[in-house]
Amino acid sequence: MTTRVEALTEAHLPALRALFDASSSTCFCRYWHFVGTKNDWLDRCANRPEENAAELEGAVRAGDPGARGLVALDDQGAVVGWMKLTPRDAVPKLKALPVYRSLDLGDGATTYSIGCLLVRPEARSTGVARALIEAAPRFAREWGARAVEAYPRRSAEPLHAEEAWQGPERLYLETGFEAVVDVAPYPVYRKNL
């Protein structure tokens, strides 16, 4: 399978919706923007996922930098992967997390964050995540970034696909990202542009 990576546009929204549905992912990449408790978030994902879908679609249509991302398309043009790729300042919840709160990660306006990676279940382990990670620096540079950061989860045990929603750590290492904060279970990787 050949994978083509493009910047998310409004035209991709129906296919992106299909990707989230096929992956049983009810978050629609709104975790970083949700205000409320963890239980409120879990309730919303379980009982009101349409709110998440509508928020994502609205943010994309409005040109919100917090909704920026990349889509991976297969040979037939179907969306088989998604990466949230936004200025770190557009996802203040990230910096507010206890694990990152005390870190001096530098300029959040020109550092783009890989907020999540989602690959269609039947396309996993076919190079889709790698294609998205490899494309991220090029698109981020075009959007004015000076660096791209990733926040994969590190575990001594193999992670289930749903637990590696910020991407597999090994792919960042294999694609030239360097650890700038090497703390388990949440290291920070960066690629300067």
N, CA and C atoms as a LAMMPS dump frame, in Angstrom:
ITEM: TIMESTEP
0
ITEM: NUMBER OF ATOMS
579
ITEM: BOX BOUNDS ff ff ff
-5.0000000000000000e+02 5.0000000000000000e+02
-5.0000000000000000e+02 5.0000000000000000e+02
-5.0000000000000000e+02 5.0000000000000000e+02
ITEM: ATOMS id mol type element x y z
1 1 1 N 0.841 -1.183 0
2 1 2 C 0 0 0
3 1 3 C 0.883 1.242 0
4 2 1 N 0.563 2.172 -0.863
5 2 2 C 1.233 3.46 -0.898
6 2 3 C 0.425 4.43 -0.043
7 3 1 N 1.113 5.215 0.758
8 3 2 C 0.436 6.181 1.622
9 3 3 C 0.826 7.587 1.2
10 4 1 N -0.181 8.412 0.956
11 4 2 C 0.024 9.821 0.622
12 4 3 C -0.454 10.65 1.814
13 5 1 N 0.322 11.651 2.208
14 5 2 C -0.033 12.486 3.355
15 5 3 C -0.377 13.886 2.865
16 6 1 N -1.488 14.411 3.363
17 6 2 C -1.95 15.75 3.012
18 6 3 C -2.351 16.492 4.279
19 7 1 N -2.34 17.819 4.183
20 7 2 C -2.874 18.637 5.271
21 7 3 C -4.394 18.482 5.288
22 8 1 N -4.96 18.398 6.471
23 8 2 C -6.406 18.276 6.616
24 8 3 C -7.1 19.507 6.042
25 9 1 N -8.14 19.268 5.248
26 9 2 C -8.995 20.341 4.735
27 9 3 C -10.449 19.965 5.009
28 10 1 N -11.346 20.907 4.765
29 10 2 C -12.774 20.618 4.928
30 10 3 C -13.207 19.45 4.053
31 11 1 N -12.594 19.319 2.884
32 11 2 C -12.965 18.239 1.965
33 11 3 C -12.709 16.859 2.571
34 12 1 N -11.778 16.77 3.5
35 12 2 C -11.454 15.485 4.132
36 12 3 C -12.409 15.11 5.267
37 13 1 N -13.242 16.044 5.715
38 13 2 C -14.031 15.806 6.929
39 13 3 C -14.899 14.545 6.889
40 14 1 N -15.65 14.264 5.814
41 14 2 C -16.44 13.022 5.83
42 14 3 C -15.567 11.767 5.962
43 15 1 N -14.441 11.746 5.258
44 15 2 C -13.546 10.58 5.334
45 15 3 C -12.856 10.504 6.692
46 16 1 N -12.554 11.659 7.289
47 16 2 C -11.962 11.658 8.628
48 16 3 C -12.974 11.12 9.634
49 17 1 N -14.217 11.533 9.484
50 17 2 C -15.289 11.019 10.353
51 17 3 C -15.37 9.498 10.232
52 18 1 N -15.285 8.995 9.005
53 18 2 C -15.336 7.544 8.781
54 18 3 C -14.164 6.839 9.464
55 19 1 N -12.991 7.472 9.464
56 19 2 C -11.827 6.893 10.15
57 19 3 C -12.091 6.775 11.651
58 20 1 N -12.577 7.847 12.261
59 20 2 C -12.868 7.798 13.697
60 20 3 C -13.927 6.735 13.999
61 21 1 N -14.961 6.666 13.152
62 21 2 C -16.012 5.662 13.36
63 21 3 C -15.459 4.245 13.219
64 22 1 N -14.666 3.997 12.178
65 22 2 C -14.104 2.658 11.944
66 22 3 C -13.17 2.238 13.071
67 23 1 N -12.56 3.223 13.722
68 23 2 C -11.618 2.949 14.81
69 23 3 C -12.296 2.937 16.172
70 24 1 N -13.616 3.133 16.189
71 24 2 C -14.379 3.224 17.445
72 24 3 C -13.77 4.263 18.376
73 25 1 N -13.315 5.353 17.778
74 25 2 C -12.682 6.429 18.538
75 25 3 C -13.673 7.58 18.66
76 26 1 N -14.273 7.701 19.83
77 26 2 C -15.332 8.688 20.038
78 26 3 C -14.82 10.047 20.496
79 27 1 N -13.508 10.187 20.607
80 27 2 C -12.938 11.458 21.069
81 27 3 C -12.926 12.512 19.967
82 28 1 N -12.81 12.089 18.716
83 28 2 C -12.697 12.995 17.578
84 28 3 C -11.634 14.059 17.819
85 29 1 N -10.592 13.644 18.496
86 29 2 C -9.414 14.482 18.737
87 29 3 C -9.755 15.79 19.457
88 30 1 N -10.673 15.719 20.394
89 30 2 C -11.063 16.914 21.144
90 30 3 C -10.559 16.885 22.583
91 31 1 N -9.853 15.849 22.986
92 31 2 C -9.366 15.749 24.365
93 31 3 C -8.588 16.993 24.777
94 32 1 N -7.686 17.436 23.921
95 32 2 C -6.823 18.571 24.276
96 32 3 C -7.597 19.872 24.425
97 33 1 N -8.836 19.904 23.967
98 33 2 C -9.629 21.134 24.007
99 33 3 C -10.772 21.061 25.015
100 34 1 N -11.004 19.895 25.57
101 34 2 C -12.123 19.707 26.489
102 34 3 C -11.816 20.342 27.837
103 35 1 N -12.791 21.079 28.35
104 35 2 C -12.678 21.679 29.676
105 35 3 C -13.652 20.937 30.587
106 36 1 N -13.125 20.336 31.616
107 36 2 C -13.954 19.571 32.538
108 36 3 C -13.123 18.487 33.186
109 37 1 N -13.78 17.702 34.013
110 37 2 C -13.073 16.64 34.724
111 37 3 C -12.855 15.433 33.809
112 38 1 N -12.002 14.538 34.261
113 38 2 C -11.757 13.302 33.512
114 38 3 C -13.057 12.515 33.358
115 39 1 N -13.85 12.452 34.432
116 39 2 C -15.117 11.728 34.357
117 39 3 C -16.091 12.393 33.389
118 40 1 N -16.095 13.724 33.354
119 40 2 C -16.939 14.433 32.384
120 40 3 C -16.522 14.075 30.958
121 41 1 N -15.202 14.013 30.733
122 41 2 C -14.696 13.661 29.41
123 41 3 C -15.109 12.233 29.039
124 42 1 N -14.926 11.302 29.954
125 42 2 C -15.289 9.912 29.678
126 42 3 C -16.788 9.781 29.407
127 43 1 N -17.595 10.521 30.16
128 43 2 C -19.041 10.511 29.949
129 43 3 C -19.382 11.047 28.56
130 44 1 N -18.748 12.124 28.189
131 44 2 C -19.024 12.717 26.873
132 44 3 C -18.643 11.752 25.754
133 45 1 N -17.485 11.115 25.864
134 45 2 C -17.062 10.166 24.828
135 45 3 C -18.004 8.968 24.752
136 46 1 N -18.482 8.517 25.898
137 46 2 C -19.357 7.343 25.928
138 46 3 C -20.78 7.663 25.499
139 47 1 N -21.275 8.841 25.874
140 47 2 C -22.696 9.129 25.697
141 47 3 C -23.024 10.245 24.713
142 48 1 N -22.051 11.098 24.41
143 48 2 C -22.332 12.218 23.519
144 48 3 C -21.189 12.45 22.525
145 49 1 N -20.735 11.414 21.841
146 49 2 C -19.605 11.597 20.925
147 49 3 C -19.903 12.575 19.794
148 50 1 N -21.183 12.759 19.471
149 50 2 C -21.536 13.708 18.407
150 50 3 C -21.065 15.12 18.745
151 51 1 N -21.006 15.45 20.042
152 51 2 C -20.498 16.769 20.433
153 51 3 C -19.033 16.902 20.036
154 52 1 N -18.269 15.843 20.237
155 52 2 C -16.856 15.874 19.845
156 52 3 C -16.718 16 18.332
157 53 1 N -17.515 15.215 17.593
158 53 2 C -17.454 15.27 16.127
159 53 3 C -17.818 16.663 15.624
160 54 1 N -18.876 17.241 16.187
161 54 2 C -19.31 18.575 15.759
162 54 3 C -18.259 19.63 16.087
163 55 1 N -17.621 19.511 17.248
164 55 2 C -16.564 20.466 17.609
165 55 3 C -15.39 20.39 16.648
166 56 1 N -14.964 19.174 16.318
167 56 2 C -13.847 19.031 15.382
168 56 3 C -14.212 19.636 14.031
169 57 1 N -15.377 19.282 13.504
170 57 2 C -15.791 19.81 12.206
171 57 3 C -15.885 21.33 12.239
172 58 1 N -16.462 21.879 13.289
173 58 2 C -16.577 23.328 13.406
174 58 3 C -15.225 24.01 13.474
175 59 1 N -14.301 23.427 14.215
176 59 2 C -12.962 24.011 14.343
177 59 3 C -12.218 23.972 13.012
178 60 1 N -12.356 22.875 12.269
179 60 2 C -11.701 22.787 10.955
180 60 3 C -12.296 23.83 10.016
181 61 1 N -13.62 23.92 9.977
182 61 2 C -14.284 24.886 9.085
183 61 3 C -13.918 26.326 9.443
184 62 1 N -13.688 26.587 10.731
185 62 2 C -13.337 27.942 11.18
186 62 3 C -11.857 28.259 10.986
187 63 1 N -11.064 27.271 10.586
188 63 2 C -9.628 27.495 10.413
189 63 3 C -8.879 27.6 11.723
190 64 1 N -9.416 27.013 12.776
191 64 2 C -8.785 27.041 14.097
192 64 3 C -7.442 26.303 14.046
193 65 1 N -6.33 26.977 14.415
194 65 2 C -5.03 26.302 14.411
195 65 3 C -5.004 25.056 15.298
196 66 1 N -5.845 25.005 16.322
197 66 2 C -5.909 23.845 17.195
198 66 3 C -6.511 22.619 16.531
199 67 1 N -7.088 22.798 15.344
200 67 2 C -7.674 21.672 14.606
201 67 3 C -6.799 21.25 13.433
202 68 1 N -5.612 21.824 13.344
203 68 2 C -4.724 21.445 12.242
204 68 3 C -4.288 20.004 12.378
205 69 1 N -4.016 19.419 11.232
206 69 2 C -3.514 18.059 11.251
207 69 3 C -3.238 17.547 9.863
208 70 1 N -2.85 16.29 9.822
209 70 2 C -2.513 15.613 8.575
210 70 3 C -3.382 14.375 8.433
211 71 1 N -3.713 14.054 7.19
212 71 2 C -4.412 12.808 6.905
213 71 3 C -3.537 11.959 5.996
214 72 1 N -3.598 10.661 6.211
215 72 2 C -2.907 9.701 5.351
216 72 3 C -3.962 9.024 4.493
217 73 1 N -3.711 8.999 3.193
218 73 2 C -4.648 8.393 2.254
219 73 3 C -4.023 7.169 1.604
220 74 1 N -4.844 6.15 1.391
221 74 2 C -4.343 4.94 0.741
222 74 3 C -4.427 5.083 -0.777
223 75 1 N -4.156 4.011 -1.489
224 75 2 C -4.142 4.028 -2.953
225 75 3 C -5.481 4.44 -3.558
226 76 1 N -6.567 4.162 -2.858
227 76 2 C -7.898 4.517 -3.356
228 76 3 C -8.358 5.891 -2.867
229 77 1 N -7.528 6.586 -2.107
230 77 2 C -7.886 7.906 -1.609
231 77 3 C -8.663 7.893 -0.307
232 78 1 N -8.802 6.728 0.32
233 78 2 C -9.494 6.646 1.612
234 78 3 C -8.563 7.127 2.719
235 79 1 N -9.121 7.847 3.686
236 79 2 C -8.334 8.297 4.832
237 79 3 C -8.103 7.099 5.746
238 80 1 N -6.834 6.732 5.905
239 80 2 C -6.475 5.587 6.753
240 80 3 C -5.679 6.014 7.983
241 81 1 N -5.372 7.309 8.084
242 81 2 C -4.63 7.789 9.239
243 81 3 C -4.842 9.266 9.474
244 82 1 N -4.647 9.672 10.713
245 82 2 C -4.825 11.062 11.142
246 82 3 C -3.743 11.4 12.153
247 83 1 N -3.235 12.615 12.058
248 83 2 C -2.301 13.14 13.049
249 83 3 C -2.731 14.556 13.408
250 84 1 N -2.922 14.809 14.688
251 84 2 C -3.149 16.177 15.158
252 84 3 C -1.782 16.836 15.209
253 85 1 N -1.602 17.919 14.46
254 85 2 C -0.327 18.629 14.383
255 85 3 C -0.626 20.111 14.514
256 86 1 N -0.453 20.638 15.713
257 86 2 C -0.88 21.998 16.011
258 86 3 C 0.191 22.755 16.785
259 87 1 N 0.127 24.1 16.74
260 87 2 C 1.033 24.852 17.607
261 87 3 C 0.783 24.443 19.061
262 88 1 N 1.846 24.269 19.819
263 88 2 C 1.671 23.856 21.217
264 88 3 C 0.789 24.841 21.966
265 89 1 N 0.887 26.12 21.647
266 89 2 C 0.052 27.12 22.313
267 89 3 C -1.44 26.911 22.053
268 90 1 N -1.788 26.179 20.985
269 90 2 C -3.195 25.934 20.66
270 90 3 C -3.791 24.808 21.497
271 91 1 N -2.947 24.128 22.269
272 91 2 C -3.419 23.042 23.143
273 91 3 C -2.875 23.265 24.556
274 92 1 N -3.36 24.322 25.242
275 92 2 C -2.823 24.649 26.566
276 92 3 C -3 23.531 27.59
277 93 1 N -3.959 22.648 27.373
278 93 2 C -4.159 21.523 28.295
279 93 3 C -2.91 20.649 28.357
280 94 1 N -2.191 20.544 27.251
281 94 2 C -0.965 19.737 27.218
282 94 3 C 0.036 20.256 28.234
283 95 1 N 0.317 21.535 28.188
284 95 2 C 1.3 22.136 29.096
285 95 3 C 0.796 22.135 30.538
286 96 1 N -0.521 22.076 30.72
287 96 2 C -1.089 22.088 32.069
288 96 3 C -1.047 20.72 32.753
289 97 1 N -0.787 19.656 31.988
290 97 2 C -0.713 18.329 32.606
291 97 3 C 0.422 18.287 33.622
292 98 1 N 0.203 17.652 34.767
293 98 2 C 1.239 17.624 35.808
294 98 3 C 2.604 17.158 35.313
295 99 1 N 2.632 16.202 34.408
296 99 2 C 3.911 15.663 33.944
297 99 3 C 4.716 16.69 33.134
298 100 1 N 4.031 17.652 32.505
299 100 2 C 4.72 18.641 31.664
300 100 3 C 4.728 20.046 32.271
301 101 1 N 3.915 20.287 33.273
302 101 2 C 3.705 21.632 33.814
303 101 3 C 4.998 22.337 34.204
304 102 1 N 5.912 21.635 34.839
305 102 2 C 7.128 22.279 35.347
306 102 3 C 8.257 22.331 34.314
307 103 1 N 8.034 21.782 33.138
308 103 2 C 9.098 21.743 32.13
309 103 3 C 9.181 23.049 31.357
310 104 1 N 10.382 23.47 31.067
311 104 2 C 10.589 24.62 30.192
312 104 3 C 10.809 24.07 28.788
313 105 1 N 9.736 24.032 28.015
314 105 2 C 9.809 23.46 26.677
315 105 3 C 10.028 24.511 25.594
316 106 1 N 10.187 25.763 25.989
317 106 2 C 10.459 26.797 24.996
318 106 3 C 9.194 27.362 24.375
319 107 1 N 9.38 28.028 23.236
320 107 2 C 8.33 28.776 22.558
321 107 3 C 7.226 27.857 22.042
322 108 1 N 6.033 28.034 22.572
323 108 2 C 4.902 27.214 22.155
324 108 3 C 4.221 27.696 20.901
325 109 1 N 4.543 28.91 20.441
326 109 2 C 3.933 29.416 19.214
327 109 3 C 4.599 28.831 17.977
328 110 1 N 5.902 28.59 18.05
329 110 2 C 6.619 28.072 16.879
330 110 3 C 7.019 26.61 17.04
331 111 1 N 6.539 25.984 18.105
332 111 2 C 6.739 24.549 18.289
333 111 3 C 5.405 23.868 18.048
334 112 1 N 5.385 22.967 17.104
335 112 2 C 4.165 22.226 16.806
336 112 3 C 4.178 20.912 17.569
337 113 1 N 3.013 20.542 18.071
338 113 2 C 2.856 19.328 18.864
339 113 3 C 2.113 18.267 18.074
340 114 1 N 2.62 17.048 18.16
341 114 2 C 1.875 15.907 17.643
342 114 3 C 0.974 15.472 18.787
343 115 1 N -0.28 15.858 18.706
344 115 2 C -1.22 15.619 19.792
345 115 3 C -1.808 14.229 19.801
346 116 1 N -1.933 13.621 18.63
347 116 2 C -2.415 12.246 18.574
348 116 3 C -2.173 11.665 17.19
349 117 1 N -2.217 10.365 17.143
350 117 2 C -2.11 9.595 15.899
351 117 3 C -3.206 8.539 15.93
352 118 1 N -3.929 8.432 14.835
353 118 2 C -4.968 7.412 14.732
354 118 3 C -4.829 6.738 13.375
355 119 1 N -4.758 5.414 13.383
356 119 2 C -4.64 4.643 12.148
357 119 3 C -5.789 3.642 12.104
358 120 1 N -6.426 3.57 10.956
359 120 2 C -7.526 2.621 10.75
360 120 3 C -7.045 1.225 11.166
361 121 1 N -7.837 0.473 11.934
362 121 2 C -7.371 -0.817 12.46
363 121 3 C -6.754 -1.745 11.414
364 122 1 N -7.377 -1.875 10.257
365 122 2 C -6.829 -2.797 9.257
366 122 3 C -5.592 -2.248 8.552
367 123 1 N -5.266 -0.982 8.769
368 123 2 C -4.072 -0.385 8.156
369 123 3 C -2.907 -0.27 9.14
370 124 1 N -3.104 -0.721 10.365
371 124 2 C -2.021 -0.651 11.353
372 124 3 C -0.893 -1.591 10.964
373 125 1 N 0.323 -1.2 11.297
374 125 2 C 1.542 -1.963 10.984
375 125 3 C 1.809 -2.041 9.484
376 126 1 N 1.333 -1.033 8.74
377 126 2 C 1.606 -0.986 7.298
378 126 3 C 2.404 0.251 6.904
379 127 1 N 2.868 1.027 7.886
380 127 2 C 3.663 2.209 7.59
381 127 3 C 2.901 3.521 7.609
382 128 1 N 1.624 3.491 7.947
383 128 2 C 0.819 4.716 7.957
384 128 3 C 1.316 5.687 9.026
385 129 1 N 1.508 5.213 10.251
386 129 2 C 1.988 6.092 11.326
387 129 3 C 3.357 6.665 10.978
388 130 1 N 4.229 5.848 10.436
389 130 2 C 5.559 6.32 10.029
390 130 3 C 5.435 7.416 8.966
391 131 1 N 4.567 7.216 7.985
392 131 2 C 4.392 8.219 6.93
393 131 3 C 3.927 9.549 7.518
394 132 1 N 3.008 9.501 8.466
395 132 2 C 2.531 10.729 9.109
396 132 3 C 3.647 11.405 9.902
397 133 1 N 4.385 10.618 10.676
398 133 2 C 5.475 11.185 11.485
399 133 3 C 6.563 11.767 10.592
400 134 1 N 6.893 11.087 9.51
401 134 2 C 7.918 11.599 8.599
402 134 3 C 7.465 12.873 7.891
403 135 1 N 6.175 13.011 7.631
404 135 2 C 5.652 14.191 6.938
405 135 3 C 5.478 15.391 7.865
406 136 1 N 5.329 15.155 9.15
407 136 2 C 5.03 16.236 10.096
408 136 3 C 6.009 17.401 10.025
409 137 1 N 7.325 17.187 10.02
410 137 2 C 8.236 18.333 9.972
411 137 3 C 8.061 19.207 8.727
412 138 1 N 7.805 18.588 7.591
413 138 2 C 7.642 19.364 6.35
414 138 3 C 6.419 20.276 6.439
415 139 1 N 5.289 19.729 6.863
416 139 2 C 4.079 20.542 6.969
417 139 3 C 4.223 21.593 8.065
418 140 1 N 4.777 21.212 9.202
419 140 2 C 4.946 22.168 10.3
420 140 3 C 5.834 23.331 9.868
421 141 1 N 6.889 23.044 9.138
422 141 2 C 7.779 24.101 8.635
423 141 3 C 6.993 25.053 7.727
424 142 1 N 6.169 24.494 6.84
425 142 2 C 5.346 25.325 5.947
426 142 3 C 4.403 26.224 6.739
427 143 1 N 3.989 25.769 7.916
428 143 2 C 3.067 26.538 8.747
429 143 3 C 3.794 27.473 9.715
430 144 1 N 5.113 27.561 9.613
431 144 2 C 5.873 28.503 10.431
432 144 3 C 6.549 27.93 11.657
433 145 1 N 6.552 26.629 11.804
434 145 2 C 7.167 26.014 12.988
435 145 3 C 8.685 25.999 12.885
436 146 1 N 9.311 26.017 14.047
437 146 2 C 10.768 25.841 14.142
438 146 3 C 11.132 24.486 14.734
439 147 1 N 10.124 23.811 15.298
440 147 2 C 10.356 22.487 15.89
441 147 3 C 9.033 21.737 15.936
442 148 1 N 9.141 20.409 15.976
443 148 2 C 7.978 19.54 16.17
444 148 3 C 8.265 18.694 17.403
445 149 1 N 7.269 18.605 18.283
446 149 2 C 7.406 17.797 19.497
447 149 3 C 6.406 16.651 19.501
448 150 1 N 6.807 15.588 20.178
449 150 2 C 5.939 14.424 20.357
450 150 3 C 6.021 13.981 21.807
451 151 1 N 4.946 13.376 22.278
452 151 2 C 4.821 13.004 23.682
453 151 3 C 4.329 11.56 23.802
454 152 1 N 5.091 10.611 23.285
455 152 2 C 4.64 9.217 23.324
456 152 3 C 4.652 8.663 24.744
457 153 1 N 3.882 7.635 24.925
458 153 2 C 3.859 6.958 26.222
459 153 3 C 4.894 5.843 26.202
460 154 1 N 5.705 5.789 27.243
461 154 2 C 6.718 4.739 27.38
462 154 3 C 6.214 3.719 28.395
463 155 1 N 6.4 2.453 28.044
464 155 2 C 5.961 1.382 28.932
465 155 3 C 6.913 0.205 28.809
466 156 1 N 7.151 -0.467 29.927
467 156 2 C 7.987 -1.671 29.902
468 156 3 C 7.259 -2.804 29.183
469 157 1 N 5.945 -2.766 29.227
470 157 2 C 5.117 -3.773 28.554
471 157 3 C 4.648 -3.207 27.214
472 158 1 N 4.422 -4.067 26.232
473 158 2 C 3.89 -3.583 24.955
474 158 3 C 2.549 -2.881 25.167
475 159 1 N 2.368 -1.769 24.481
476 159 2 C 1.127 -1.013 24.592
477 159 3 C 0.123 -1.503 23.559
478 160 1 N -1.132 -1.529 23.944
479 160 2 C -2.212 -1.796 23.003
480 160 3 C -2.335 -0.56 22.109
481 161 1 N -2.825 -0.715 20.901
482 161 2 C -2.908 0.401 19.946
483 161 3 C -3.614 1.617 20.541
484 162 1 N -4.682 1.395 21.299
485 162 2 C -5.424 2.514 21.877
486 162 3 C -4.635 3.242 22.964
487 163 1 N -3.638 2.578 23.541
488 163 2 C -2.809 3.21 24.567
489 163 3 C -1.679 4.032 23.95
490 164 1 N -1.385 3.779 22.703
491 164 2 C -0.294 4.484 22.015
492 164 3 C -0.866 5.584 21.128
493 165 1 N -1.864 6.286 21.629
494 165 2 C -2.566 7.276 20.815
495 165 3 C -1.731 8.514 20.484
496 166 1 N -0.558 8.64 21.07
497 166 2 C 0.337 9.732 20.688
498 166 3 C 1.49 9.214 19.831
499 167 1 N 1.356 7.987 19.403
500 167 2 C 2.347 7.395 18.516
501 167 3 C 3.336 6.529 19.262
502 168 1 N 3.85 5.505 18.592
503 168 2 C 4.842 4.627 19.215
504 168 3 C 6.188 5.336 19.382
505 169 1 N 6.755 5.237 20.558
506 169 2 C 8.025 5.904 20.851
507 169 3 C 9.11 5.519 19.848
508 170 1 N 9.193 4.255 19.484
509 170 2 C 10.262 3.803 18.585
510 170 3 C 10.21 4.517 17.234
511 171 1 N 9.012 4.87 16.753
512 171 2 C 8.926 5.563 15.463
513 171 3 C 9.541 6.956 15.531
514 172 1 N 9.408 7.613 16.663
515 172 2 C 10.039 8.929 16.801
516 172 3 C 11.556 8.787 16.788
517 173 1 N 12.052 7.79 17.476
518 173 2 C 13.501 7.544 17.478
519 173 3 C 13.997 7.205 16.076
520 174 1 N 13.257 6.374 15.377
521 174 2 C 13.663 5.938 14.041
522 174 3 C 13.559 7.04 12.991
523 175 1 N 12.803 8.09 13.26
524 175 2 C 12.619 9.159 12.276
525 175 3 C 13.35 10.445 12.657
526 176 1 N 14.311 10.339 13.569
527 176 2 C 15.188 11.466 13.843
528 176 3 C 14.771 12.417 14.939
529 177 1 N 13.745 12.088 15.695
530 177 2 C 13.389 12.911 16.848
531 177 3 C 14.362 12.582 17.976
532 178 1 N 14.663 13.579 18.796
533 178 2 C 15.582 13.381 19.918
534 178 3 C 14.866 13.665 21.224
535 179 1 N 15.19 12.893 22.247
536 179 2 C 14.589 13.102 23.562
537 179 3 C 15.124 14.401 24.154
538 180 1 N 14.215 15.298 24.523
539 180 2 C 14.615 16.525 25.215
540 180 3 C 14.249 16.441 26.688
541 181 1 N 13.305 15.582 27.008
542 181 2 C 12.957 15.246 28.384
543 181 3 C 12.793 13.732 28.391
544 182 1 N 13.687 13.057 29.077
545 182 2 C 13.695 11.596 29.041
546 182 3 C 13.195 11.046 30.365
547 183 1 N 11.904 11.252 30.608
548 183 2 C 11.284 10.834 31.854
549 183 3 C 10.165 9.849 31.533
550 184 1 N 10.23 8.668 32.116
551 184 2 C 9.157 7.689 31.93
552 184 3 C 8.005 8.053 32.863
553 185 1 N 6.779 7.821 32.493
554 185 2 C 6.354 7.171 31.264
555 185 3 C 6.041 8.139 30.13
556 186 1 N 6.357 9.432 30.288
557 186 2 C 5.985 10.413 29.27
558 186 3 C 7.169 11.275 28.842
559 187 1 N 8.06 10.739 28.023
560 187 2 C 9.175 11.549 27.53
561 187 3 C 8.686 12.572 26.504
562 188 1 N 9.531 13.543 26.226
563 188 2 C 9.243 14.536 25.191
564 188 3 C 10.324 14.409 24.13
565 189 1 N 9.886 14.241 22.898
566 189 2 C 10.804 14.157 21.762
567 189 3 C 10.634 15.389 20.894
568 190 1 N 11.731 15.833 20.31
569 190 2 C 11.684 17.033 19.463
570 190 3 C 12.54 16.823 18.226
571 191 1 N 12.073 17.441 17.152
572 191 2 C 12.87 17.531 15.931
573 191 3 C 12.91 19.009 15.57
574 192 1 N 14.118 19.596 15.632
575 192 2 C 14.271 20.989 15.247
576 192 3 C 14.268 21.093 13.731
577 193 1 N 13.668 22.166 13.237
578 193 2 C 13.522 22.337 11.786
579 193 3 C 14.492 23.378 11.246
